[in-house]
Amino acid sequence: MSRVTCPVVSERIMTAEEAVRFIRPGDNVGMSGFTGAGYPKAVPPALAARARAAHDAGEDFRIGLWTGASTAPQADGVLAEAHAISKRLPYNSDPLLRRQINAGEVDYVDAHLSHSAQQMWFGFYGPLDVAVIEVTAILPDGLLVPGSSVGNNKTWLDQADKVILEVNHWQPRELEGFHDIYGGTALPPHRRPLTLTEPMQRIGEPYLKVDPAKVVAVVETREPDAGAAFSAPDDVSRAIAGHALEFLRGEVGAGRMPPELLPLQSGVGNVANAVLQGLDDSEFTNLVAYTEVLQDGMLTLLDSGTLRAASTASFGLSREGMERFHAGIDGYKGRILMRSEEISNHPEVIRRLGVIAMNGMIEADIYGNVNSTHVMGSAVMNGIGGSGDFARNAYLNFFLTPSTAKGGAISTIVPMVSHVDHTEHDVHVIVTEHGLADLRGLSPRARAERIIAHCAHPDFRPQLRDYLERALAARPDARHTPHLLGEALSWHQRYLDTGRM
């Protein structure tokens, strides 16, 4: 049965190789995709082939690539392999593209996810020439049934000069009705409050919209999302999860949050999944999520009934998780609501709902500054994503990490972070397998003492205490946030010189 039932656009069905003729060298291209879900499957490889042919002929062929977040090897990866990307935003996790970014071959604009659509709309990034968006179906009236991610698709469709639609028959047709696409955004000074006061409240419509006159091509596919890879929680992840859960129990006991907690946001990864698994094994029930990515751990919570509902911008499921979702899709309708990332990550909504944010980090320093993005200060890993959107505006935020990396060669608690993404003013709780440091209401020196005592690995605690004591002694007139500037980043330099901190 055809999924392209709009007579206007059905006349533009063609192959991906034909569709990419509408993309020119130097174009800015907005693609769908968020954590390996909902990215276009056919156009990126065809575009990569066109770029390789141009390069072989001695011609430059590169595009600016804008998405919702990361995509998959079949999108970011194939385009990076063809050296077809000149600029990338707002987030990337592809290893090959990361190497090109760190080699200076690709410009990378690492943006807060809540900012990316609006800043494009403000004109900060320049014009958007083409949008390439995967959808589940095109209805007779031209409305689009979204797929397994929403991301920035609404804005790309609104703002692009030309639109290429990929209709993926692998996406369940039953996805119709899972989405809530808000169309009331406006440019300053004409903005209005978002009237979203409950995580599962609908404020928009179930469909994406596009001007049919802008649709230059429709490509039909039947390819699965790449899926995320998760491993079972190890002892370190379980220990981190245990500390976080015990802290939440204390918050409930102190009357600072209700027994069903507050809306949950969880970053992607094995530690985050361990926390979610811990919640499923706990006494907590009737939970709700207001997050940007729904991963396997949340799907399990929905299956068990521990989580009653979840609002998200995208799926971030493993292959097994996708199979589970597809098999039980009717039971998830009404319990999963998918939004644009400018709404899922909106600071106004996050603060109003009182979200509990749980995100990973690369390192934290003794005063509570957090580095989420850069290894040894210069090489970007993935990007800030939505962690800043949630951390700064959350009712309570956690940053979670093992206390060491590279087999114990690196301490993730350091005198001074080599790059700052979340300042000490935005960080509430730091957790490692060794313990938890509640930083709320503490001065910098008090934070340092607590982080060293509870979060640092025992092998590194003496060095951190020694640094703090000598920094306090060195400047009697500067003891608020004492540092030895000649040593503050010496741990990172020692690792680069010797392979150990």
Sequence and secondary structure as in RCSB ss.txt:
>XXXX:A:sequence
MSRVTCPVVSERIMTAEEAVRFIRPGDNVGMSGFTGAGYPKAVPPALAARARAAHDAGEDFRIGLWTGASTAPQA
DGVLAEAHAISKRLPYNSDPLLRRQINAGEVDYVDAHLSHSAQQMWFGFYGPLDVAVIEVTAILPDGLLVPGSSV
GNNKTWLDQADKVILEVNHWQPRELEGFHDIYGGTALPPHRRPLTLTEPMQRIGEPYLKVDPAKVVAVVETREPD
AGAAFSAPDDVSRAIAGHALEFLRGEVGAGRMPPELLPLQSGVGNVANAVLQGLDDSEFTNLVAYTEVLQDGMLT
LLDSGTLRAASTASFGLSREGMERFHAGIDGYKGRILMRSEEISNHPEVIRRLGVIAMNGMIEADIYGNVNSTHV
MGSAVMNGIGGSGDFARNAYLNFFLTPSTAKGGAISTIVPMVSHVDHTEHDVHVIVTEHGLADLRGLSPRARAER
IIAHCAHPDFRPQLRDYLERALAARPDARHTPHLLGEALSWHQRYLDTGRM
>XXXX:A:secstr
  SB  HHHHTTB  HHHHGGG  TT EEEE  BTTBS  SSHHHHHHHHHHHHHHTT    EEEE SS   III
IIHHHHTT EEEEES    HHHHHHHHTTSSEE    HHHHHHHHHHTTT    EEEEEESEE TTS EE  SB 
TTHHHHHHH SEEEEEEETTS GGGTTSB B      TTS       STT   SBSSB   GGGEEEEEEE    
         HHHHHHHHHHHHHHHHHHHTTSS TT S EEE SSHHHHHHHHHHHTSS  SEEEE SEEEHHHHH
HHHHTSEEEEEESEEE  HHHHHHHHHTHHHHBTTEEE  HHHHT HHHHHHHT EEEEE SEEETTS EESSEE
TTTEE S  TTHHHHHHH SEEEEE  SEEGGGTEESEESS SS SB GGG  EEEETTEEEE TT  HHHHHHH
HHHHTS TTTHHHHHHHHHHHHHH TT  SS   TTTTTHHHHHHHHHS  
